Amino acid sequence: MNLNLRRLIKLFTHHPESNGETYFQHFRCASSYGLRMIFSGLGAIIHSVFPFLFETAASDCAKKINEEIDRRSQNSLIR
């Protein structure tokens, strides 16, 4: 395999592998977090105008994502 191609592949796989995941497992998880953050961010913006709506949406989302990241980190240490 060409040296440049190996370097390119390593750019995409090093971080996921260091967390015990394949590129696609990491992609699925990271994109899930990102989409949830976007939607909870929109809820927070709506909440800023209408404080009676989405009162805990952003903080609930942040807590849940943080718990999931902590759990994934613990699992990658066990592997």
Secondary structure, DSSP 8 states (H G I E B T S, - for coil): --HHHHHHHHHHHHHHHHTT--HHHHHHHHHHHHHHHHHHHHHHHHHHHSTTSSTTHHHHHHHHHHHHHHHHHHHHHH-
